[in-house]
Amino acid sequence: MGRFREDLSNPLTPKQKFERAIKQSLFPGLIGTAGAAGIGMAEDTRADRDYGMGAQGFLDRWGSAFGQNAVGAVVGDYALASLMHQDPRYHPDKQKGFGQRLGYALKSVLVTQSDSGASEFNSSHLLGILVATGAATAWHHSSDRTATIFGKRFGYDVASSAVYHVVEEFLFYKDAHRQ
């Protein structure tokens, strides 16, 4: 099994979901949130402009992005996934073909597997992103707490989740057994 591939043969216990959420927060979380902070700083986005520029501005952005990511992982991929009996792991597509696999990876933000293996709406992950976006909005400067900025943060997190699933599909699970 590849370094970043997960063993998908058995459902996770709540304890395993918690441990996974913490690990995901640290890696790839630290790297991904550093990238997000750098992009936000380079674009000087309205969502975090009040953090300013320079090293301190970058660190403030990174801390905020890391916190938002960690809240989403712990709330969505551990707590809610445990309560709703959903599997927070990415399960690669079983079909061949680039377009098929790309669509599957993008759709997997909205569709997940239950602990029993059935496909269902990915409510635990999306609600986790919603809670994390609310938390991040609360700790941002007051001028960065608008409904528009909230919506942008939420959309960005959903989109980054989809991009990560594409990376998983085509990099981590590139040699998975397909029909």
Number of C-alpha atoms within 10 A of each C-alpha: 10 11 6 11 17 13 12 12 6 9 19 20 14 17 12 13 23 20 14 19 25 18 14 17 23 16 12 12 20 19 14 19 23 18 14 19 24 17 14 19 21 11 10 16 12 13 20 22 18 17 19 14 15 9 9 11 18 21 16 18 27 23 16 21 26 23 20 25 25 24 24 27 29 23 22 28 29 29 21 21 27 22 11 15 19 29 27 25 18 20 20 23 20 13 13 11 11 10 9 12 18 19 12 21 26 19 15 23 22 16 16 23 20 18 18 11 12 10 14 13 15 22 18 27 29 21 17 25 27 23 18 26 25 18 16 22 22 13 13 18 14 10 12 20 17 12 10 11 18 19 14 15 22 19 15 14 21 19 14 15 19 20 16 17 24 23 15 18 23 16 13 18 20 13 11 15 11 11 8
